[in-house]
Amino acid sequence: DAKGALINVVGGSDLTLGEAEECAKIIGKRIDPHARIIWGATSEASEQDGYVRVLVVLTGVRSEQIHGSRRRSDLADARARSIQFIG
């Protein structure tokens, strides 16, 4: 589970603070219950009323599909197994 989230909710002029908060709560239910969540909301005249855009940046996620910082020994092993092209 993610250990933190940064949430940005953008909507039209009809977006309420309660609706934006509900977006943050929905996301909060799907990550670590002790995660730190920072959220904010803006309304933009260029956005269509009745729609919202939500950007979520998660931190502290552990997954085999995510490449983050590695230990030096892991990097050395990866380099040893990699293909080298000689031109």
N, C-alpha and C positions, 0 to 999 in steps of 0.2 A: 504494500500500500504506500501511496505517496505520503511524505512527511510534511509537505507544505504545498500551498496553491496560491497563485496570483490570478485573480479573476477580474476581467473587465467586461461589463455589460453595456452595450450600446443599443439604443432604441430611438424611435421617433419621439415626437413631442408628447405622445400619450403614455410614454413609459413612466411608471410610478416607482418610487423608492421601494415599496413593498414587493413589486414584481421583480426588481433587481435582486433584492434580498432573498427572494424565493429561489432564484437561479443559484445563488451562492449556497443556500441550504441543500438543494438537490445535489450539487456537486460534493458538498461536505459529507453527505451520507454515503458517498461511494468511495471515500478515501479513509485513511487512518483516523479514528475518532479523536486522536490527540494532535492531529495535524494543525499547523498554523495556517490560517486562511486570511489573506488580505484581498478585499474586493472593493470595487468602485463601479460607479455607473455614470453615464453621460447620455444626454439626449441631443440628437443632432437633427437639424431641420432637413438635412439631405436624406435621412432615413425614412423609410415608409412606415406610417403608423400601423400598429398591429403586429410588427415584426421586431425581433431582437437579434443581435449578434452577440455571441459570448466567446471570448478568448480566454483559454485556461492554460496557464503554465504550471506544470507540476514539478516538484523537487523531491529528491530522496527516493526516486523510483528505482527498484532493482528488478532487472529483467535480462534474460539472455539476448534479447533483441536490441538492447540499448548498450552502446559502447561509451563508457565513461573513462575516468582515469583508471589506469591499470598499474599494477606493481611492475617494477623494472624486470623481474624475472618472467612475468607474463609477456611483456613486450619482447624480451629476448627470444622466448619460445616462438612467438608469432613470427618474428623476423627469420628465425631458423627454418621455419616451415614454408615461408613465402617463396614465390617463384621470382627469380631474377632474370631480367632480360638484358642481354648483351648486344649492343648495337653495332 
